[in-house]
Amino acid sequence: MASKVINIINVPSDIGSIYAGKSRAPAAFQSKGLQKKLREAGHHVKEFSALSDASAGWVASTREPNGARNEVRTVEACKLVSDRIATILAYGISPAFQIILAGECLYCPAILSAYWRSLNGTSKRVGIIYVDADCDLHTPTEPNSSGNIAGMTLTHLTLRDGALDSMKTFCRQDGTGVVDNSNIVLFGLNINSEANKRDHLGYLFDNNFRVVTSQSVQRAPVESAQAALRWLEERVDYIVVHLDVDVIDPGQFPLCNVSNWTGLGFEETMAAVKVFLKSKKSLALSIAEVNPDHDPGLEMTGRLVDEIVDGLSSSK
């Protein structure tokens, strides 16, 4: 087993959430021994905080003035997260591995922008495996949109039409989005979910995005993960793995904040994630949507911790 330097970056955040509770995720991971078990596996673990416990708590919000709830506070929190990661990466984009315990997927543009910033002046490219039940392509003014910025994550990763101007700061050096169709795989997408609107799916299809559905993952988790990984490895130098636990069917594993009936099991999900973590190009794991309020005994959180430790302790 290869020992790693692992930086755990805590982002205790409920901002942008429909329900409160995810801000307690970093403490829940610690309670179930994430840091301790990583050290026992031979890794050197450092810990950082990107936000204070009070800076990104849940508050009620209207959609004024631009159609997004809590826009100002969310963007401020994203800037803090991006700056913290950029400061850590200033010591070198590798060999340290980052575990980012973020409440919401809305931090993905901030995370990716920090990596692109660290690559300025080079020809290197970073990509993301977006393990999520949703494609998150809502826009602030879209009819029937909730106004929650988490539902706009891919809109802000790509900076497609309709993205908030305030989120355009999270970009590549040339001002384009941190993601396009050449450096992302949407893995575990639930095409039967009403949250994934037909025009959102049409956008992915029309723009040639790489998509692996939750049904495909359930049928062949390792094989589908290997194919997705090969595709992305051919196109980028570094990979961030994003795991939103709403990809796991809540009938088996109701840890997520908002249920999404994907039909995808916990074991199958983690078998796929472990494939991604074994890649020599993988340098970060972002985990979102963990709500300890749905896990009173933290049994599910403990299972997730064990799988993460196992995935990071396998030789690359």
Secondary structure, DSSP 8 states (H G I E B T S, - for coil): ----EEEEEEE---TT-SSS-GGGHHHHHHHTTHHHHHHHTT-EEEEEESS-TTTT-------TTTS-TTHHHHHHHHHHHHHHHHHHHTT-SSS-EEEEEES-GGGHHHHHHHHHHHTTTS---EEEEEE-S------TTSTT----GGGGHHHHHHT-TT--GGGTTSS-TTSS-S--TTSEEEEEE-TT-TTS-HHHHHHHHHTT-EEEEHHHHHH-HHHHHHHHHHHHHTT-SEEEEEEEGGGS-TTT-TTBSS-------HHHHHHHHHHHHTSTTEEEEEEE-B-GGG-TT-HHHHHHHHHHHHHHHS--
